[in-house]
C-alpha cells in the first residue's frame, strides 16, 4: 500500500517502512504523529483519489531525528561593478519513519 500526503507545502509518496525528510515539525525524537491530509491512497490496481483529501485516510509516522541539510551557497555577482555577495543556507528538516497507512 502506498499514499501521497502533504506536509510543509510539499507532496510525498510513501510506503510502510519508508524514512523520509520533511520540513521541520515541532516534535521530539520518538514521538508518534499522524497526518490526515492524504491526497491519494493506492494498493495494487485500486486507487482512491481525494477531492482534495481522502476522507478517513491517515498516515501514522514516528520521528526518527531532527537535523539540518547540507549547506548551499548563494552568490550574487555583477561584473566590472565591484559587486559581490556571498550567502549560505542550511534548511532544517525532520526525518520520519512511516509506521502505518490507514485507508478509509
ZIWOVEN-V730030 format. One record per pair of residues at least 24 apart in sequence whose ideal C-beta (glycine too) atoms are under 8 Angstrom apart, sorted by sequence separation. I is the first residue (numbers start at 1). J is the second residue. If there is no record, write none. Layout:
I;J
I;J
//
This chain:
34;58
35;59
68;92
69;93
34;59
67;92
68;93
34;60
35;61
66;92
67;93
33;60
34;61
66;93
67;94
7;35
11;39
32;60
33;61
66;94
67;95
6;35
32;61
33;62
65;94
66;95
5;35
7;37
32;62
33;63
65;95
6;37
31;62
32;63
63;94
64;95
5;37
30;62
31;63
63;95
64;96
5;38
6;39
30;63
63;96
64;97
4;38
5;39
29;63
62;96
3;38
4;39
28;63
29;64
61;96
62;97
4;40
27;63
29;65
61;97
3;40
29;66
61;98
62;99
3;41
25;63
60;98
61;99
2;41
3;42
59;98
60;99
1;41
2;42
60;100
1;42
2;43
59;100
60;101
1;43
24;66
59;101
60;102
58;101
59;102
57;101
58;102
14;59
19;64
57;102
56;102
57;103
56;103
57;104
21;69
56;104
54;103
55;104
54;104
3;57
5;59
48;103
3;59
48;104
41;101
43;103
41;103
33;96
41;104
27;94
32;99
24;92
23;92
24;93
25;94
23;93
24;94
22;93
23;94
25;96
21;93
22;94
21;94
21;95
22;96
20;95
21;96
19;95
20;96
19;96
19;97
20;98
18;97
19;98
17;97
18;98
17;98
16;98
15;98
16;99
14;98
16;100
16;101
15;101
14;101
3;101
2;101
1;101
1;103
//
